[in-house]
Amino acid sequence: MAKFVMWGSYCEDALEKRTPYRADHLAGLQSQKDRGVLLSLGPTMDNTKVFGIYEADDQATVRQLIENDPYWQNGIWTEYELYAWNQVF
């Protein structure tokens, strides 16, 4: 399986706007982690960017996970870029 790095951005006032979607967002992430596809994900300390590491068969699988997330569907995540990652260490 390949590894992928995701860098994304949060909307303005994300901490307040995410509240109605947070429980579903976290449950989805936990499910991905339990299945081994999500290795790590979280915001930067200033809550303006999100960073994640995924392991999946292909980029399309990861894009589907990101775009089905309540944060993406409700505009909490406003954009993202996905990169194939060569983990050396």
N, C-alpha and C positions, 0 to 999 in steps of 0.2 A: 504494500500500500504506500501511497505517496503522502507526503506531509505538505500542508498549506498554511500560510500565514495570512491572516485577515487584519487590515487596518481600516477603521471606520471612524466616522464623526457622529457626535451627538447633537441634537437640536439645542436651541437656547432653552434654558430652564428645564433641562432634562430631569433633574432630580424631582421636581414637582410633577412634570408631565408624565413620567413613567409610572406613577403610583397605580393607576387602574390596570396596568398590564404586567406589573412586576412579578406577581405570583406565577402567572402562566409562563412568563419569560424564564424564571428560575427553574420551574418544573421541566420545561423543555430542555434547558441546558443540562440539568441533572440527568435526564434521559439520554442525551447525547453522550455525556461523560460515562454513564453506566454501560453504554454500548461500545465505548472505546473510540468513537469518532471525534469527540472533543477532548483535547488534551489540556487546554488552559484557555481562559477567557476572562477579561476584566477591563475596567476603565483606567485611563491615566489618572494620576492624583488630582488633576484639575477638572476631571469629569468632562473633558471635551473630546476625547478620542477613546476608541475601544480597540483592543488587541486580542486576537485569538489564534490558537494553533489547533489545527484539525489534522486527522489522519483518515484518508478515504481513498476509494478507488480512483476517483477523478474529481476535477474541479467542479463539474456540473452538480455532483452530489453535495459538495460544500455550499455552493451557491443556493441550492434548494433549501438547505438547512437555515442559512442566513435569511433568505427571503421569506421563509415561513415563520420566522421568529416574530412574536408580537411587537417587539421594539422596531423592527423594520416595517412591518405592515401598518403601524400607527405613527410613523414619523419620528420616533425617538432616535433611531439610527437614521441619519440623513443621507449618507453615502458610504461606500466601502470599496476597497480594492483587495483583490485576492492574488496571492503569489504562490507558485510552487516553491517549496523550500527544501534545500539540501542541508539537512542537519549534520554537521561535522562533529560537534561535541554536544 
